[in-house]
Amino acid sequence: MQTVNSLEAKNELGWIKNCVSEELSQKLAQVGDALRQATLCLRLPELLALSLQQPAVPAQVYQYILDFLASNPTSEQIAEFKPTPEMQERLRTLLIRSNAGELTPTELKELDEYERIEH
Protein backbone atom coordinates (compact mmCIF):
# COMPACT_ATOMS: atom_id res chain seq x y z
CA MET A 1 0.00 0.00 0.00
CA GLN A 2 1.42 3.38 -0.96
CA THR A 3 1.28 6.40 1.27
CA VAL A 4 -0.10 9.74 0.18
CA ASN A 5 3.44 11.16 0.10
CA SER A 6 4.70 8.42 -2.21
CA LEU A 7 1.68 8.92 -4.48
CA GLU A 8 2.32 12.65 -4.53
CA ALA A 9 5.97 12.00 -5.34
CA LYS A 10 4.97 9.70 -8.22
CA ASN A 11 2.61 12.36 -9.57
CA GLU A 12 5.39 14.93 -9.40
CA LEU A 13 7.80 12.52 -11.08
CA GLY A 14 5.18 11.86 -13.77
CA TRP A 15 4.99 15.56 -14.49
CA ILE A 16 8.80 15.86 -14.51
CA LYS A 17 9.10 12.90 -16.90
CA ASN A 18 7.12 14.85 -19.47
CA CYS A 19 9.61 17.73 -19.26
CA VAL A 20 12.98 15.91 -19.29
CA SER A 21 14.71 13.21 -21.29
CA GLU A 22 14.11 9.53 -20.54
CA GLU A 23 17.70 9.16 -19.27
CA LEU A 24 17.34 12.05 -16.82
CA SER A 25 13.93 10.77 -15.80
CA GLN A 26 15.44 7.37 -14.90
CA LYS A 27 18.21 9.04 -12.89
CA LEU A 28 15.63 11.08 -10.97
CA ALA A 29 13.67 7.92 -10.22
CA GLN A 30 16.84 6.26 -8.87
CA VAL A 31 17.51 9.25 -6.61
CA GLY A 32 13.93 9.02 -5.35
CA ASP A 33 14.37 5.31 -4.60
CA ALA A 34 17.64 6.00 -2.79
CA LEU A 35 16.01 8.71 -0.69
CA ARG A 36 13.14 6.40 0.29
CA GLN A 37 15.62 3.67 1.29
CA ALA A 38 17.68 6.15 3.33
CA THR A 39 14.56 7.39 5.10
CA LEU A 40 13.58 3.83 5.96
CA CYS A 41 17.08 3.09 7.31
CA LEU A 42 16.96 6.23 9.46
CA ARG A 43 13.55 5.28 10.87
CA LEU A 44 14.29 1.56 11.24
CA PRO A 45 15.30 1.73 14.94
CA GLU A 46 12.15 3.73 15.72
CA LEU A 47 9.94 1.31 13.78
CA LEU A 48 11.52 -1.73 15.44
CA ALA A 49 11.05 -0.21 18.90
CA LEU A 50 7.41 0.49 18.15
CA SER A 51 6.86 -3.05 16.91
CA LEU A 52 8.19 -4.47 20.18
CA GLN A 53 5.84 -2.43 22.34
CA GLN A 54 2.67 -3.99 23.61
CA PRO A 55 -0.40 -2.31 22.14
CA ALA A 56 -2.07 0.15 24.49
CA VAL A 57 -5.43 -1.58 24.04
CA PRO A 58 -6.16 -5.25 23.37
CA ALA A 59 -5.77 -6.36 19.75
CA GLN A 60 -9.44 -7.34 19.57
CA VAL A 61 -10.37 -3.65 19.92
CA TYR A 62 -8.46 -2.81 16.75
CA GLN A 63 -9.87 -5.92 15.06
CA TYR A 64 -13.44 -4.90 15.97
CA ILE A 65 -12.89 -1.46 14.44
CA LEU A 66 -11.18 -2.83 11.33
CA ASP A 67 -13.93 -5.39 10.79
CA PHE A 68 -16.51 -2.63 11.01
CA LEU A 69 -14.64 -0.42 8.54
CA ALA A 70 -14.06 -3.35 6.18
CA SER A 71 -17.82 -3.95 6.05
CA ASN A 72 -18.14 -0.72 4.03
CA PRO A 73 -20.59 0.89 6.47
CA THR A 74 -23.09 3.54 5.47
CA SER A 75 -22.86 7.02 6.97
CA GLU A 76 -25.76 6.10 9.27
CA GLN A 77 -23.94 2.99 10.49
CA ILE A 78 -20.80 5.03 11.11
CA ALA A 79 -22.78 7.57 13.15
CA GLU A 80 -24.29 4.74 15.21
CA PHE A 81 -21.02 2.80 15.69
CA LYS A 82 -20.34 2.05 19.37
CA PRO A 83 -17.79 0.12 21.36
CA THR A 84 -18.76 -3.36 22.48
CA PRO A 85 -20.25 -3.70 25.99
CA GLU A 86 -16.88 -5.07 27.16
CA MET A 87 -15.05 -2.04 25.77
CA GLN A 88 -17.61 0.30 27.36
CA GLU A 89 -17.11 -1.39 30.73
CA ARG A 90 -13.32 -1.13 30.45
CA LEU A 91 -13.60 2.56 29.53
CA ARG A 92 -15.92 3.14 32.47
CA THR A 93 -13.40 1.47 34.80
CA LEU A 94 -10.52 3.52 33.39
CA LEU A 95 -12.46 6.76 33.74
CA ILE A 96 -13.41 5.99 37.35
CA ARG A 97 -9.79 5.18 38.18
CA SER A 98 -8.63 8.30 36.35
CA ASN A 99 -11.04 10.54 38.27
CA ALA A 100 -9.78 8.97 41.51
CA GLY A 101 -6.17 9.55 40.45
CA GLU A 102 -5.45 5.82 40.57
CA LEU A 103 -4.40 5.06 36.98
CA THR A 104 -1.15 3.19 36.44
CA PRO A 105 1.09 4.40 33.59
CA THR A 106 -0.10 1.45 31.49
CA GLU A 107 -3.75 2.27 32.16
CA LEU A 108 -3.10 5.91 31.28
CA LYS A 109 -1.67 4.82 27.91
CA GLU A 110 -4.72 2.62 27.40
CA LEU A 111 -7.12 5.46 28.17
CA ASP A 112 -5.16 7.81 25.90
CA GLU A 113 -5.38 5.26 23.09
CA TYR A 114 -9.13 4.88 23.50
CA GLU A 115 -9.44 8.67 23.29
CA ARG A 116 -7.21 8.75 20.20
CA ILE A 117 -9.32 6.05 18.54
CA GLU A 118 -12.50 7.94 19.33
CA HIS A 119 -11.30 10.98 17.41
N, C-alpha and C positions, 0 to 999 in steps of 0.2 A: 504494500500500500504506500503510495507516495504522499508526502506531506504537501501542504499548500505552498511552502517555500520552494520545494523542488519542482512543483508544477509551474510556479511563477518563473523560476529560473529556466525551465524548458521553454516556456513561452517567449522569454526574453532571448534565449539562444535561437529560437525559431525565427524571430524577427532579425537577429543579427545575421543568421545564415543567408537571408535574402539580400544582405548588403555587402557581404564579403565573399572571397573566393572559397571554394570547397576545401582547399588545403588549410586556409586560415580558420575556417569553420571547424575542421577536425581538431586543430591545435587548441582552439578555445574550449571545445568539448573535453579534451584531455585535461586541461587546466581545471575545469569545473569538477571533473571526477577526482582529481588530486586534492582539490580543496575539500570535497565531501569526505574523502578518506581521512584527511588530516583532522577535520572536525570530529569525526567519529573517534579517532585515536585519542584526541584531547579529552573527549567526554567519556571514554571507556571506563576509567576508574569510578567516575560518578555513577554511570549506568550499572556497573557491577555492584557497587555498594547499595544502590537502590534495589537491585534484584535480590539481594540477600536479606533485606529487611522484611520482617513480618508485615503483612497488610494491616492497616489500622482497624479495619472492620473485617468480619469473616468473609471468606471468598464467596459464600452463597449469597451475600448481599449484592455483590457485583454481578453475579450470575443472574439473579432475579431481575436486576435492572437491564442487563444485556438481553435476556430473553424477552422482556417486555418490548424493548426497542427493536429487536429483530422481528417482532410480530407485525411490524409496520402499522403501529397504532394510529387511529384517527386523532384529530385535534381534541375531540371530546374525551377520548380514552386517555390522552396525555393529561388533560386537565383533571381527570378523576383518579389518576394513578396515585396509589398510596403504598406505604411500606406494609409488609406483612404484619400480622398481629405480634409475632415474635420480635420483629424489628421495633415496632411501636413500644413494646414493653421494655426492650433494652434501652431505647431512647429515654423513656420515662425514668428508668433507674438512673441513667447517666445524668439526666437533668436534676433529679432529686439530690444525687451525690454532689453535683456541681454547686447547687444552691447552698448545700451544707458545708461546702469547702472541703469535701472529702475525696475528690478525684485523685487517683494515682496519675503519674505522667502517662502511662499507657492508656488509661481511660480518657484522659484529656485529648490525646491524639485521636482516639476513636470518636469522641464527640465532635472534634474539629472536622474529621473526615465525613461524618454524617452531615454536618452543616455544609461542607463543600459540595457534597453530592446533591444536597437539596437545591443548591443554587446552580 
